[in-house]
Amino acid sequence: MTKRTAVRSKLKSSSSTRKRNTYSDAFRRKVVTFSVKNGIVAAAQKFDVSTPSVTNWRKDFGVTRATKEAATQGKKLNIPQHPNKNHAPSGRKNYSDSFREEVANFSALEGVEKTAIRFGVSAPSVTNWRREFGVNRQMRAELLEERKKLGLEGGGAPSKKEIQRIRNQVKRTLELLDTLLEEQ
C-alpha cells in the first residue's frame, strides 16, 4: 500500500464512522431562542452547531420574520416547547399531474425556457416533466404536423388572427350542426 492510498483509506474510515449529533428539543429551543435575538450565525457559533441546523430548527419551531421583529421590539417570545415537524417544505410545490403534463406538452412547441417563464416554474422542472410524460423532439414534429393539418402557421402558440379564424370555423360548423338538428 502506497502512502497516498493509506491516507485515503484512513480518511474514508474516519468519515464513515463519524457519528451524527442528536440534540434534545430543549437544547434546540434554547438555540432557536438565542438565534431570534442574536442571529443565526451567532447562535451557531455559541452553541457549536451548523448554521443550516439552526435555520432548520427555526423552521421547526415556527420562527418567522414577525417573531424576529417582535424580539427586536422587546416583546415576549412565544416559542413552543416542542418543534412542529410537519411544516410545509419550503421552495417545493406540489403541482397536479394535469398541470405538469400541460407544461410538458406546451414546451414541445415553445421550448423549455419560454415555457418556464410562461408558467412560472423552473426550467429544470419543465425538463423533468418532459421526461416524465415522454415529450421529446419526435413529439414536437408530430405536433407541428398536426398544426399544419389544422392550417396553423409556425411552431409557436397561435396568433390572435389564427385563433379568430379557428373560432369562426368552429362557429360556422356549430351553426351548420344546429340547422341539421332542426331539420330532423
N, C-alpha and C positions, 0 to 999 in steps of 0.2 A: 504494500500500500504506500502510495506516494504521500508526501507531506500535504499536498493540496487536497487529496481525497480524504485524508484523515481529518483535516479541518472541516471539510464539508460534512462528513458523517457526524462529527461532533456537533456541528451547528444544527443539523437535521434532528438529531436525537434530543437536543435541548429544547428546540422549538416544538417538537411534537409532544413532549411531556409537560409543556407549560400548562399550568392549571388556570382555569378561568375563575376570576374572583366572583363570589356571590355576596351580595350586600343585603342587609335586612331592610325592611320597609322603613324602620325608624331612622336608620343611617341615611337612606336615600332621601327621606323627608327633610332631614337636617341639612343635607347638601342643597336640596332644592330651595329651602327657605333662605339659606345663605346666598344662593345664586340670585334670588329675586332682588335682594337688597344690594349685592356687590358685583353681580355679573357672573357669567358662565365661566370665563377663564379664571377669575379669582377663586371661584368655588372649586374648580378642577385642581388648581394648584394647592389650595389649602388642604383639601381632603385627599389629595394624591389619587385622583381618578381622571379618566379621559374626558375631554370636553364633549365628545359625542354621547358619552354616558349621561353627563349632566343634562344635555339637551333632551335626550330621550326620557329621562326621569321627569323633567319639567313637563313634557307632553303627558306622561303617565299620570302626573298629579294635577293636570289641568291648568297649568300656569299659562296665562295669556298676556298679551300686551297690557290689557286692563289691570291685571294683577300687578304687573311691574309699575304701572303708573300710580296705582293705589299705594304701593310700598314707598315710592319716592315722595308722595304727599303725606307720608306719616300715618296712613290708615292701617288698621289691624289686618294682618294677612289671614286669609281663611283657606288654608291648605289642608286637604283631607288627610286623615290618619293613614289611609291605605290607598295605593295607586289604583287608578282605573285602567285595566289592561285592555279594555275594549274600545279605545279611542279609534277614530277613523284614521286609516293610513293617509299620511299627508302626501300630496302630489300624485297619487294614483287614483284614477277614476274608473268606475266600472261601467263601460259602455255596453249597450244591448247588442245582441248578435245582429239584429237587423240594421242598426246604425253602422256597425263595423263593416258589414257586407256592403252597405250603400257607399261608404267611403272607399272601400277597396275597388268596387266597380267603377266609381267615378274617377278614381286615379288611373284606370286603364286608358282613359281618353285624355285626361288633363295632365297626368304626371304626378309624381309624389309630392314635390314641393308646393305646387299650386293647390293641390288637394288639401295638404296640411294647413295651409293658410285659410282656404275657403271654409273648412270645417272646424278650425281652431284646435287642431290636435298636432302632436309632434310628427315629424317626418318618419322617425323610426317606427312609430305606431302604425302609420299608413303602410309602411313596408311589411311589418309583421302581419297586418290584416290581409294584405295582398297574398302573402304566403299561405295564411290560414284558409282563405277562400279560393285559392287556386287561380288568382288573377295574374296573368303573365302577358308577354308580348303577343302570343298567339291569340289570346282573348281580345287584345286591342285590335288585331287585324280583323277578327270576326265582327267586333262592334262597328268598326269602320265600314265593313261590307254591308252590315245591316242598315247603317245610317245612309249609305249610298242608295240602297233599295227604297228607303223611305223618301229619298230626294233631298236629304240634308247634305249641306256642304261642309267641307273641312273636318277636322278631327276633334275640335273642342266642343264646348257647350253650344247649343243652337243660339243663333242671334234672335233678337226680338222680331225681326222680319220673318225669319223661318218659323218661329213659334206662332206668329199671327197667321201665316199661310197654313200651317198644320191645323190651327184652331178653326179656320174657315173650312178646310176639307172635312174635318170632323163634324162641323155644324151642318154642312150640306149632306153628309152621309146620314146624320140623325134625322134631318128633315125628310130625306128620302125614305128612311125606315118608318117614320111616322105616317107618311102617305100610304105606304104599303100596308101598314097595320089597319089604317082606316078603311081601306078597300076591302079588307077581309071581314 
